[in-house]
Every structure is written in C-alpha cells, then in structure tokens.
Amino acid sequence: FERDILLSDLRQHVCEIFFKDNSGKQLAVRCSLRHDVLPESYSLTEEEKEREFHAKNPEILSAWDIMNSGWKQFHINSITYIQIIDTF
C-alpha cells in the first residue's frame, strides 16, 4: 500500500482497515482523519502534530479509531486490505 494514498483516503473518508497484529491475527478497525469525525478537541495544532508524526514515521500510519474513540497506529506493511465505507 502506498502511504500517501492511504493518508489521502483517511483525510477524505472513513475507512475500514484490515491488518495483522503481532501474533498474525487478522483485525479490522474503522478509522479516519476527516475533521467531522475527529473529536471536537482536535485543533490545528494537533493536525500539525499528526502531519509531523507521519513525516517522521514513514512506516507507521496513525488514524482516529471511530469505534473506540482513540488513536490507532499500524505498521503499513501489516495492512492487508482497505475499504472506504464513509458510514459508521
């Protein structure tokens, strides 16, 4: 998967990301970086931090887990499938 495309998709949509955890188990999480999905406390300063994080960590993807209301990080090489869903 191409990281920049993944980030673009997450900034525009809600996505279901399927990935393998450290034990090899297949998991799925619905996440996004869309402003209307992020918590109200998310500010421009935090957006700058998110963009800086992604610039410094090219192999890791961080996005807001909309089902568990928290940040989720995954190694890009652990992602097996992505589906744009936009509904949650």
C-alpha positions as CSV (number, residue, x, y, z in Angstrom):
1,F,0.0,0.0,0.0
2,E,1.2,3.5,-0.8
3,R,1.3,5.6,2.4
4,D,0.4,8.9,0.8
5,I,-2.6,7.4,-0.9
6,L,-3.7,5.9,2.4
7,L,-3.3,9.2,4.2
8,S,-5.3,11.0,1.5
9,D,-8.1,8.4,1.7
10,L,-8.2,8.7,5.5
11,R,-8.3,12.5,5.3
12,Q,-11.3,12.3,2.9
13,H,-13.2,9.2,4.1
14,V,-14.0,6.8,6.8
15,C,-12.0,3.6,6.0
16,E,-12.1,0.1,7.4
17,I,-8.5,-1.1,7.6
18,F,-7.7,-4.8,7.9
19,F,-4.3,-5.6,9.3
20,K,-2.4,-8.4,11.0
21,D,-1.4,-7.8,14.6
22,N,1.9,-9.0,16.1
23,S,0.6,-12.5,16.6
24,G,-0.6,-12.8,13.0
25,K,-4.3,-12.4,13.8
26,Q,-6.4,-10.5,11.3
27,L,-8.1,-7.5,12.8
28,A,-10.2,-4.6,11.4
29,V,-10.7,-1.0,12.6
30,R,-12.8,1.8,11.2
31,C,-10.8,5.0,11.2
32,S,-10.4,8.4,9.6
33,L,-8.6,11.7,9.7
34,R,-11.7,13.6,8.5
35,H,-12.3,16.7,10.5
36,D,-16.0,15.9,11.1
37,V,-15.1,12.6,12.6
38,L,-12.3,13.7,14.8
39,P,-13.1,14.8,18.4
40,E,-14.1,18.4,18.9
41,S,-10.9,18.9,20.9
42,Y,-8.8,18.2,17.7
43,S,-7.2,21.5,16.8
44,L,-5.0,22.9,14.1
45,T,-2.1,22.4,16.4
46,E,-2.9,18.7,16.7
47,E,-3.3,18.5,12.9
48,E,0.2,19.9,12.6
49,K,1.4,17.2,15.1
50,E,-0.3,14.5,13.1
51,R,1.3,15.6,9.9
52,E,4.7,15.9,11.6
53,F,4.2,12.4,13.1
54,H,3.6,11.0,9.6
55,A,6.5,12.9,8.1
56,K,8.9,11.4,10.8
57,N,7.4,7.9,10.8
58,P,7.1,6.8,7.1
59,E,6.3,3.1,8.0
60,I,3.6,3.8,10.6
61,L,0.0,5.0,10.0
62,S,-1.9,6.8,12.7
63,A,-5.6,7.5,12.5
64,W,-8.7,8.1,14.7
65,D,-10.4,4.8,15.6
66,I,-14.1,5.9,15.4
67,M,-15.5,2.9,17.2
68,N,-13.2,3.1,20.2
69,S,-12.7,6.9,20.2
70,G,-8.9,6.8,20.3
71,W,-5.8,6.9,18.1
72,K,-4.8,3.7,16.4
73,Q,-1.4,3.1,14.9
74,F,-0.3,0.4,12.5
75,H,2.7,-0.5,10.5
76,I,1.9,0.0,6.9
77,N,3.4,-3.5,6.0
78,S,0.8,-5.1,8.3
79,I,-2.2,-3.8,6.4
80,T,-3.8,-6.4,4.2
81,Y,-6.9,-4.6,2.9
82,I,-8.6,-1.2,3.0
83,Q,-12.2,-0.5,2.3
84,I,-13.7,3.0,2.1
85,I,-17.0,3.0,3.9
86,D,-17.9,6.6,4.9
87,T,-20.7,5.2,7.1
88,F,-20.2,4.2,10.7
